[in-house]
Amino acid sequence: MHVKAPLKQSGNPSTALYTPEERMRRDATPWTLVQGILAPVQFLVFLVSIGLVCRFLATGEGQGAATISIVAKTFVLYTIMVTGAIWEKVVFGQYLFAPAFFWEDVVSMLVIALHTAYLYALVTDALSIKGQMILALAAYATYVINAGQFLWKLRMARLQARLQTNPVIGQEVAA
């Protein structure tokens, strides 16, 4: 008979995504719900905006709508970043770069920098309209990477919760 060890997220429990205390704080804070609402809102704004930006780049039409959508996406991003930092403080005791979300926060800073650079270029005309739209697409590409990071962490948190409530998950018995 062959028995696989229980599925683990990492080599030792100290590297689990959340300690039991952090999980309790995560589940108790209203900032978790705020993040859960803002994340899909931001994604919907992103989808509309990327469509408008691509339409403008392909046809030259809809510059105003594309610009407004990028500004809206940027302000939704700022909102989710501020509330996310508050969430991180409540759950992990620091506003940013908690070990469990360090690399997500690093990439988030790049996302914010690119979106902010877009706003700067928009206000100062530092780039042509086409250049601004391309910068927005670069910001959006980093946003997609960052969103993927957070989705992966959400999956890991769910897996961790399942393993802690049923440590036998992942065992296989072969004859």
C-alpha atoms as one frame of an Amber mdcrd trajectory, in Angstrom:
protein
   0.000   0.000   0.000   1.291   3.463  -0.983   0.229   6.507   1.028   0.983
  10.064  -0.036   1.665  12.603   2.655  -1.004  15.249   3.196  -0.852  18.081
   0.675   1.019  21.028   2.140   1.485  24.577   1.009   5.081  24.719   2.140
   7.705  22.753   3.977   6.724  23.880   7.466   3.697  25.417   9.151   5.482
  28.691   9.917   5.404  29.586   6.210   1.644  29.121   5.903  -0.137  32.073
   4.352  -2.030  32.934   7.548  -1.473  32.015  11.156  -4.678  31.102  12.994
  -4.667  34.590  14.586  -4.189  36.313  11.220  -7.001  34.244   9.721  -9.288
  35.291  12.565  -8.383  38.965  12.015  -8.849  38.544   8.243 -12.283  37.022
   8.729 -13.345  39.594  11.327 -12.361  42.810   9.562 -14.782  44.586   7.233
 -11.771  45.433   5.033 -11.846  41.858   3.719 -15.330  42.479   2.323 -14.224
  45.855   0.945 -11.361  44.153  -0.914 -13.729  41.426  -2.097 -16.021  44.050
  -3.616 -13.373  46.393  -5.014 -11.346  43.681  -6.764 -14.091  42.644  -9.214
 -15.154  46.287  -9.651 -11.587  47.157 -10.615 -11.507  44.207 -13.021 -14.746
  45.318 -14.697 -13.431  48.885 -15.063 -10.233  47.398 -16.509 -12.157  45.317
 -19.071 -14.168  48.321 -20.252 -11.098  50.514 -20.334  -8.891  48.092 -22.230
 -11.627  47.768 -24.817 -11.848  51.541 -25.184  -8.067  51.967 -25.342  -7.701
  49.241 -27.965 -10.574  50.750 -29.949  -8.859  54.135 -29.914  -5.495  52.666
 -30.926  -7.101  50.670 -33.742  -9.469  53.324 -35.107  -8.415  56.687 -33.681
 -11.953  57.080 -32.335 -13.061  57.473 -28.747 -10.034  59.210 -27.280 -12.106
  60.974 -24.615 -13.861  57.798 -23.492 -10.577  55.896 -23.396  -8.917  58.661
 -21.376 -11.790  58.858 -18.887 -11.748  55.084 -18.487  -8.011  55.050 -17.732
  -8.421  57.804 -15.145 -11.341  55.893 -13.597  -9.279  52.682 -13.528  -6.424
  54.575 -11.863  -8.649  55.971  -9.131 -10.209  52.562  -8.484  -6.646  51.210
  -8.256  -5.682  53.913  -5.739  -8.784  53.083  -3.692  -8.092  49.358  -3.626
  -4.440  49.987  -2.773  -5.246  52.259   0.188  -7.934  49.935   1.527  -5.659
  46.948   0.872  -2.895  48.562   2.911  -5.376  49.084   5.752  -6.453  45.436
   5.418  -2.816  44.328   5.548  -2.245  46.437   8.689  -5.263  44.895  10.418
  -4.382  41.324   9.436  -0.560  41.340   9.516   0.327  44.398  11.616   1.988
  46.404   8.831   0.633  48.500   5.993   2.641  46.962   3.182   5.176  44.256
   2.435   3.975  41.757   5.023   5.902  38.553   4.316   2.782  36.708   3.113
   2.134  39.354   0.424   5.595  40.807  -0.131   5.922  40.096  -3.870   2.331
  41.034  -4.567   3.001  44.392  -2.910   6.237  44.851  -4.869   4.414  44.337
  -8.172   1.550  46.529  -6.915   4.039  49.367  -6.515   5.017  48.965 -10.175
   1.344  48.953 -11.159   0.772  52.164  -9.182   3.906  53.763 -10.629   2.806
  53.066 -14.202  -0.743  54.304 -13.600   0.631  57.422 -11.914   3.050  57.959
 -14.805   0.013  57.843 -17.100  -1.713  60.564 -15.070   1.476  62.643 -15.152
   1.756  62.224 -18.928  -1.914  63.138 -19.322  -1.666  66.317 -17.254   1.687
  67.498 -18.620   1.428  66.238 -22.219   4.775  64.524 -21.610   3.702  61.865
 -24.113   1.600  61.955 -27.252  -1.941  60.620 -26.961  -0.783  57.369 -28.564
   2.150  57.233 -26.120  -0.245  57.747 -23.217  -2.435  54.893 -24.430   0.577
  52.601 -24.815   1.690  53.539 -21.302  -1.801  52.679 -20.080  -1.526  49.279
 -21.773   1.812  48.693 -20.014   0.150  49.606 -16.720  -2.674  47.208 -17.542
  -0.257  44.381 -18.361   1.374  44.735 -14.942  -2.086  44.916 -13.359  -2.996
  41.567 -14.965   0.189  40.000 -13.577  -0.561  41.452 -10.151  -4.180  40.295
 -10.248  -2.904  36.815 -11.085  -0.616  36.934  -8.048  -3.529  37.816  -5.780
  -5.778  35.151  -7.308  -3.054  32.593  -6.665  -2.829  33.736  -3.024  -6.605
  33.486  -2.689  -6.413  29.928  -3.986  -3.588  29.139  -1.547  -5.572  30.615
   1.356  -8.572  28.449   0.482  -6.364  25.383   0.196  -4.716  26.193   3.514
  -8.122  26.562   5.173  -9.255  23.211   3.749  -6.087  21.524   4.955  -6.441
  22.943   8.440 -10.027  21.780   8.754  -9.341  18.387   7.127  -5.647  17.430
   7.200  -6.331  14.174   5.364  -7.069  16.025   2.105  -4.530  15.090  -0.478
  -3.900  11.587   0.784  -4.103   8.836  -1.743  -4.189   5.166  -0.981  -2.973
   2.828  -3.684  -3.050  -0.929  -3.520
